[in-house]
Amino acid sequence: TNSEHALILRDGARLNTASTGAASLAFLDTTDIKQIEILKGPASVLYGTDAIGGVIQIISKTPEKTGAFVTGEIGEQATYKTVVGADLNEDGIYAQIRGQRLETDGSKVTDLAGKNIQSAPYDQKGFSAKLGVDQKNYAASVDYSQNEGTSHYDAYRNDGSLISQDFKNDILNVRGRVNPNEQWEFNARLSEFNDDIRQNNSADFVESTTQEAEINARWKFTPHQNILVGVTHQQLDGDVLSYGSPYHEQVDATGYFLQHQYQHNGLNTQLGIRVEDNEKYGTHTVAQGAVRYQLLPTTSIYANIGTAFKAPTLDDMYGYGGNSQLDPEESISYEIGVDQKLNHNISTGVSVYYTEVDHLIESRCVAICNGDWVNTFPVYQNINIDQASMQGAEWYGKWQQDDLFLKASFNYVKAVNEDTDKELSRRPRRSLTLSTGLQNEIYGISASLSAKSRAKDYQQNTPGYATVDINGYWNVNPQVKVFANIENVGDVEYKTGSYNPGIYYVDGGRLASAGVTFKY
């Protein structure tokens, strides 16, 4: 699926913007991540809109002990990064504060050649604070983070010139949990995500706010079964001026969900339903079911079927080329797979899937389609196309022996617009990842390879590529850690997407960096 079909969360708070529906990942602070969880496939039953392709949950760190640290990093392209932080944890009561600064001269963003082609610089600064209590029968926390900076990007004039925008985002997340006994758990959350952008070369701006309130209860009514029931209310607010098209709109939606889980004697099942009431397009219902069975001690098989949806974003309805009569995108997905454990600490698995998306929202030129975007401008309109489909397969293999590891995965997908029988743009059919290394509490070194095949694109095909990254670290003592990273060791200037005929967006090549962390 595409980027707007993946829901991005940070500790449960929705980061997909109200205006575009995608998450501005480049503008988020990543210095406080504990782990990242990836849920593939339809997940609208629990998470509502945007979860057609899956959910990516970023989980931040909670202080485990009292201490402080400072990290400094320096790298190619005049890249500098500093992070400072302090933690407090006493008898389950904790507090945390972080501050970070990043700046870089950046690299080229297109493959245009010439003396006047500039690199795209970037700078960001921000802070975060967290206060909470975590006990067996209850927990509560309040988190706040803010980031701001300036990003340069291509001006789309076919001459390599750049323009810039100032960005600012902040996240407020308040959460609570109560466990009155072993059978019941109650959770509540209030969150707000603001994502603002100001263009420095024009009057254009985006002020996007997503507010959510959720409460749910889990009842473990037998040792092997539980029921989760909850309600989520969401309010999206967008104040936007883009390409001379202003709007200020607000959309409210409320979702009610119910899910049952069973686990016993090697059988795991999950069945859920959600009813979403959106003030723009009315009521929408999705459902999902899954089963996994431990066929043998080393073999398990599974199957999933689920429906999901993506509501039109505010930009889809009211921005440049907007259409207030759009229907929500709807999907149904099927998947079957098997996981197998082998000798010598080897495990592997394979799955096949099919996803069908109805009413896929697409921007289509309706007038002046041969405009040059300088003197004449094409006119686009957002429409629903009847149907798109994605069919594919995934394979993985893993080996772990003490500190050594080796992982591999291969993915194949064919994504087609069923209206035209043409492949959807920017979706490589094949991708391969390999990673290997040695890691323990004292030192580690690892290498990873990522390869993608060519992809269809708007102007011309985007060629395939392969890159290699290397990472290493050494905990000299409990107070000092040194580390180094080399992204794109081969300095491959690979193409990421079509720009105009004969021109591509590119990744700018190698970035080597090294740093040190002092802990107190």
N, C-alpha and C positions, 0 to 999 in steps of 0.2 A: 504494500500500500504506500501512500505518500506520507510526507512528514506531518500533515495535518490529521492523519488517521492514527497517530500515536499520541496517547495521553501522557504528559510528563508531570510527575508529582514530586514535591519535596516535602517529606514528612507528612504526606496526605494532602498538602495544599496544591491546588491546581495551578500550573504555570503556563498552560496554553492561553494565549491572550484573547481578550474579548474581540479585538479587531480582526486579526488574521486567522486565529485558531491554531497557530503554531507557537511553539515555545522558543523564545530568543535565547537559546542555550549559550551563545557566545557572550552574552551580556550578563551571565550569572556567575557568582562567586563559587568556585569549586575547591576551595582550600579547606573545607570543613566536612568532607565526605567520609562516612564510615564504610558504606557499601552501596552498590547499585543493584536493584532487583529488576529483572526483565520478565514480563509475562507476555508470552506470544499468543496471538489469536484474539477473538472477540471477548471483550470484558465489560460491555455496557451494563450488564445486570448490576454489578456492584458500583461502577464508576460513571455511568451515564454517557453523555456525548463524547465524541472524539476517540473512543476506545475500539475502533474497528480493527486496526492492525495489532494492537496490544497496548501495554502500559509499561512505562519506565519509571520506577520509583527511586528517587535519590534520598538516601537516609543519612542524616547528619550525625555527627558524633555527640555522645553524651559523656560528660566528664566522669572518669572512673577513679581519679585521684587528684590531689591538690598539686599544682605545679604551674610552670610557665615555660615558654619557648620563644625563640626567634629563628626564622629561616631566611637565608639570603640565597638568591640564585642569579646567575649571569649566563648569557648565551649569545649565539650568533644573532645577526640582524639587530644589534644593539638592544637586546632583550634583557630587562632587569625585573626581578620580582622579589618582594619582601613580604613576609607574613609574621605577625606577632600575636601572641595569645596567652591567656591565663585561664586556669581551671581551678574550681573548688568543689570538693565532694566530702561531705561530712555526714555520716549516718543517713545516707539516702537523699540528703538535700544538696543540690548542686547549682553552680553558677558557672557561666563561661562567657568570655569576651574574645573577639578576634578582630584584627585589622589587617588589611592587605592592600598592596599597590603593585600594579603591573604596567609596564610600558615597553613598547617595541617599535622599531622603525618599519617592521613588517616586510612584505615581499610583494612582487607583482601579482595582480589579480587576473590579468589576461595575457595571452601569448603574443600580443602586439610587440613588435621590435622597434628600437629607435632610442636615440639619446634622451629624448624627453619623457620616456615612459617611467613613471614614478612608482615607488613602493607605497603600500597603503599602511600608514602608521596607525597605532591603536594604543589607548591608555585607559586604565580602569583603576578605581580605588573604591574601598568600601569597608564596612564593619558589620559585625553581627554580635548579638548578645542573647543569652539564654538563661533562664531561671526556672528551677523545677524541683519537684520532690517525686521520688520513685520508691514506693513501698509495696509489699506483697498484695495488700488488699485495696490500694488506691495509688493514683499517680496524677500529677498535674504539672503543666509546663506552659511557659510563654516564651516564644522565640521571635526575634526581630532581626532582619538583615536588610542592608541597603547597599546598592552599588551604583556608581555613576562614572561616566567617562566619555570619550570621543572616539568614534570609528570612522575611518575613511573608506570609501568604496568607489567603484567605477561609475563615471558620469554617463555612460551609455551614449557616447558621442563618436565612437569608432576612432578615437585619437589617443586613448590611454589617459585622458584627464580624469581627475578625481574630485569628488565632493565629499562632504563630511556631515555627520549628524552627532548631536549630543544625546546620550541616553541616560536614563535613571530608572532604577526599579527598586522596589522594596516589598518585603514579604512579612506579614504579621500572622502568626499561627498560635492559637490558644487551644490546648488539648487537655482532656481529663479522662480518667478511667477509674471505675469502682468495681471491685469484686466482692460482693457481700458474702459469697460462699463459693464452693468449687463448681457449682452448676451454672452460676450466672456471672456475666460480665457486661458492664455498661460503658459505652464510650461516647464522648461528645467532642466536637471540634468546631471552632470558628476561625476562618482564615480570610485574608485579603491580600491580593497580589496586584500591585500597581506597576504598569510598564509604560513609560513615557519616552517619546522620541521627539527631538526638535531638529529640523533640517537647518543647516547653517548657510545654505545658498538660496533659500526660499522661505516663504511663510508656512510651508507645510509642517504639520505636527500630528502626533498621535498621543492621546491620553486614554489609556485602557485600564479598566478596573474590573477584577473578578472577585466577587465576594461569595463565600459559601458557609453554610451552617449545616452540620450533620449530627445526628444522634442515632446510635444503633445499640442493639442488645443481642447477646449471644447466650442461648440456653442449651446447655449440655444435659438433655433430659434422659439419656442413657449413657453408659460408659463408651458406647461406640457411635453415638449420633448427636448432632447439634443442629440447631436452627439459628440463623442470623436474620434479624429483621431491622429495618432502619428507614430513615427518611432524610433526604438531602434537599436543601433549598439553595438555589444559585441565582445570583443577580449579575448580569453583564452590563457594563456601561462603557460606551465609547464616544469620545469627542475627537473628531478626526477632520483634518483638511489635507487632502491628497490629490494631486493633479487637478487642482481647482474644484474638486468635488467635496464640499463640507457636509458633515452630518454629526448630529448628537443624538444617539439612540440608546435605549435601555431595554433589556429583555430579561424577564423573570421565568424561572423553571423550577418545578418541584418534582423530585423523583421518590418513589416508594418501592423498596426492594425486599425480597424474601429469598433466602437460600437455605437448602438442606444439605448436610454432609453426613456420609456414613463411612466407617472404616472398621473392618473386622475380617479376620481370617483371609488376609490377602486381597480383599475386595474393597475398593475405594470408589465411592460415587459422589457426584455433586449435581444438584438440580436447583436452578434459580429462575426468578422472574422479576422484571422491573416494569413499572408503569410510570412514564414520564409525562408530566403536564406542562407544556410550553405555551406561553401566552401568544406566540406568533403562529404556530402551526398546529396547536391542539394537543391531543393525547396520543402517545406512542408507546407500544408495548414490545419488549424484547425478552428473550428467554435463552437459557444455556444449560446444557447437560453434558456430563463427562463421566467416564467410567475407566478405571484401571484395575487390572487383575493380575495377581502374582501367579502366573501359570506354572512356573518352576521356581526353585529357590534362587536361581540366577536369571530368570526371564520374566519380564512383565510386559503386558500388552495394554494398549489404551486406545480410546476413541473419544472424540469431542465433536459436538455440534452446537452452534450458537448463532444467534442473531445479534446485530449491533447497529448503531446509528451514529450519524454526525449531523448535528444541527447546522444550518447555514450560519456563517459568522456574520458579524456586523458589516465587515467589508463586502462579503458576498451579496448582502442585501442592499447596502446603502452607499458603498464606496464607488470608486471609478468602475464603471460597467456594472453597477449593482442592479439587482433584480429582487424586489421585495416579495415576489410570488414564488420564490424557490421552495421546493420540497426538501426535507431532510434526506441525506444519503442513507440508504439502508443496505445492510449486508447480511449474508448467511454464509457460514464457514463450516467445512467438514474436515476432520483430520483423523487419521489412524496411524499408529506407530508401535514400535517395539523397542525395549531397552534390554541389553544383554550384558551380563558380567562374564568375563573370560578369565583364564588363568593368568598368573603373573601380574596381577593388579591392573588388568586391562578391562575397560568397559566401552561399550559402543551402542549406537542406536540409530534408527532410521525412521522417518515419518514422511507421509505424503498428505497433501492438503489441497483443497479447492475452496476459493472464496469468490462470491458473486456480489457485486455492488450495484444496486439499482439507484437511479436518479443521481449518478455521479455528477458533481458540480464542475463545470469546465468553462473557461473563458474563451469565447469564440469571436473572431473578427466579423463584424456585420457591415462595415463601411470603410472606405479609404484603406483597403487592406495592403496596398503597396506603398503606404506612407513611409517616409525616411526617418521619422521621430525627431527631426530637426526643424524642417519647414512644414511638413504635413504629418498629421498624426492619425494612425489607424483608430477606428472606433470599435471597442470590444464590449460584449454583453455576456454576463454570466447566465448559463443555461443548465438545465438538467439533461444529461444524456441518458438514454434508456438503460444501458447496462454495460458494466465492465467486469472482467473475470481475471483471477489470478490462480494459476495452478502450478504446483511446485512440489519439491521434495527436499528434505534436509538429512544430512548424515553427520555424525560426530564420532570421534574416538578419543579416549583419554587413557593415559598411563601415569602412575605415580609410584615412585619407589624412594622412600625416605625423603631426601631433600630434592630429588630430581623429578621433573615432570615433562610430559609431552602431550599436547592437545592439538586436535585437528578438526575442522568442520568444513563441509561443502554444502552449498545451497544452489538450487536451480529453481527459477520461477519464470513463467511466461505470463505477462500481463497484457491483456488485449481489450481494446474498445470494441465491444460487440456490435456497435452501430456501424463502424467502418471496417471491422475485421483487421485493424492495424494495431501494432504494439503500442502500449502507453509509453510516453517519453521518460527518459532518465531512470530506467529500471534495468540494470544489467541482468542478463539471464543467469549468469554463473558467477559465484563468488567463493573464494577459498581463503581460509585463515589457518595458519600454523603458528604455534608458540611452544617454546621449550626453554628450560632453564634450571637453575639451582637456587633454592631460597631457603633460608632458615633465619633464626633470630639474630644472627651476627652479620651475615653477609648474603648477597644474592646477585645473580646476573641472569638476564633473560633476553630472548630475542623473539620477535614475532614478524610474520610475513602476512600481508594482506593483498589479495589479488582479485580484480574484477574484470569481467569480459566487457566488450563494447556494448553500447546502449543506443537505442533510437533517441533522437532529439529533434527539437523543433526545426532547426536549420540544416543540420547534417548529423551523421552518427558521431557519438563520442567514443573514441578508441579506448580499449582496455588498458590496464596498468597493473603493476605490482610494486609494493614498497616494503621495506624492512625497517623495523625500529629495534633499538637496543637500549636496555635500562640496567643500571647497577646501583648497589648501595652497600655501605659498610658502617655498622654501628661500632665505632672505635671504642666507645665505652658507654655507660648508661647516659652520659650527658652530651655526647657528640655523635652525630651521624653525618656522613658525607654521601653524596649521590651524584649520578650523572645520567643524562639521557641523550640519545641521538635519534631524532625523528627523521625518517626517510634517509637512511644511511647512504643510499646510492644517488642522492641529490636528483631524484626524478622529478622533472617539472611536468606532472601528469595533468591531463585535461579532465575537468570535473563537469563541464556542461557546455552546450552550444551558446554562443553569444550572438553573432551575426554570421552570414555566410563566410567561411574561411577563418573565423575568429572564435576562440574558446576562452572560457574561464579556466584558470589553472591554479594548482597548488604550487606555492613558490619554491619548493625544494627543501633541502636539509635544514634542520634546526638542532644544533648541538648545544647543550647547556650543562652546567655543573653547579652544585650548591652545597650548603652545609646548614645543619640545624643544631642549635645549642639548647639543651633542656635544663631546667632548674627545678 
